[in-house]
Amino acid sequence: MREKRESIMDIDCNNLLIILSDYFSKKLNRTVKVNCDVKVKYVSYGMYDDTEAVPDIEFFIKEVSNNGKVVTTTTTYLDQSDLEEAVSDYVSSLGYEYDSFKYVGGVRLAGYFRDEYEEAHFEGLEVKLKEKSMQRVLK
């Protein structure tokens, strides 16, 4: 009997956007481009006045259609389950099973002295994988 080993795959931000765009283009039967917006969000834990700066990462599909005089813009935001679905599909095409993922990034200080400000950054995903188990067949 063979043990299942866990592996970790790093997907940088640019490749992740390509993977998501390809997946949702196939799913929606039209060419779409997934974009990413990273902002700083302040979170308070409990009754203390302390707040913590955390990155707020949003993935979205923005489509613009022009029907003569009317231009419409449709923005569709992707949630956690959409990301898991797309990453799971990509990982299974490589011969692995999807387990979970974690965002790689954070908040850092930018600027100098009096002009310092907190800036959020997103570097990609760290995806936890399992090897696909081989099914044994009795003959």
N, C-alpha and C positions, 0 to 999 in steps of 0.2 A: 504494500500500500504506500502511496506517495503522499507526502504532506503538501498542503497548499501553502505557498509562500506569498507574503504580501510585498508589493513593490510600490514605489512612489514615482510618479511622473510629474515633471514640472512643465507647465504650459505657460509661456509668456503671454502678455496682453495682446500683442499683434496676432499671434497664431490662434489665440482663443477667439478673437473677433472673426477670423477667417473660418474657423470651425463652426461657430454659431451661425454665420451668414450662410455657409454651405448647407447646414442642416435645415435651417428654416426656409431657405429657398426651395429645397426638395419638398419639405412638408407643405408649403403654401402654393407650390406649383408656379412660382414666379420669382424673379430675381429680387432679393432684398439684401440690404446691408445693415448689419447690427453695429450699433455704436455704443460707446461707454462714456458715462459721465461720473466723475469722482469729485465729491465735495467733502467738507469737514462738517461733522455733526457732533453736537455737544450732548452728552448723556449724563444724567445725574443718577447716582445709585443711592437710594435711601433718603434719609432726612437731613443729610449734611449738605452744606452749600457747595461742596466740591463737585466740579463737573469734569468729565474726561472727554477729550477730543478723540473721536473715532472716524475712520473713513466711511462715507456713505456712497456705495457703488451702485449705479443704476445702469442696466443694459436695456436698450430700446431699439425699435425698428421705426424709422421715420420715413414715411412715404408721401411724396408730393404728386398730386394729379392735377392736370390742367385741362379743363373742359371749356375751351373758348374763353369766356370772360371770367369764369369762376376758377380760382385756384384753391384747392383744399389740401390741407396737411393733416395726415393721420399719424399719430405717435402711439405705438404699442409697446408697453413696458413688459419686460420679461421678469418672471419671478424665480424663486429658488427651484421650483419643480421643473420649469422650462430649462434652466441651466443643467440640472441633473439629467434630464432626458437627453439633451444634446451631447453632453460629455459622456454619458453612458453609451450612447450609440457610437460615438467616435472610438471609445476605448474597446468596445466589443468588436469593431472592425479590425482592431490591431491584435485580437486574440486574447484579450483579458476580460475579467469581470470587474465592473465598477463597484467600489465600496463607499467612498465618500470623498469630499474635497474641502479644501481650506483656502481662503483668500490669502494671497501674499501681498503685503503692502502695509501701510500705516500712515501715521501723521508725523511730520517733521517740521522743524522751524526753518523758515527761509527769510532772507533779507539780512540787514545788518543793523545792530544797535536799536535805535528808536523805530526803525521800519520793519522790525521782525514781525512775522505773522506765521500762523500755522497753515501748513499746506498738506493736503492729502495726496497720497500716491498709491497707485495700484500696479503691481508688477506682473500679476497673473494668478494662476491656480496651482496648488499642490494637490494632485489627485492620488488617492490611495487605491491601489489595484490588487486584485487577486488573479492568480493564474486560473484559466478555465480548467475545470476538472474534466478528466477524460472519463467517458461513460464506458463501462465494461459490458460486453455482451457475451452471454454464454452460448456456445455452439453445440 
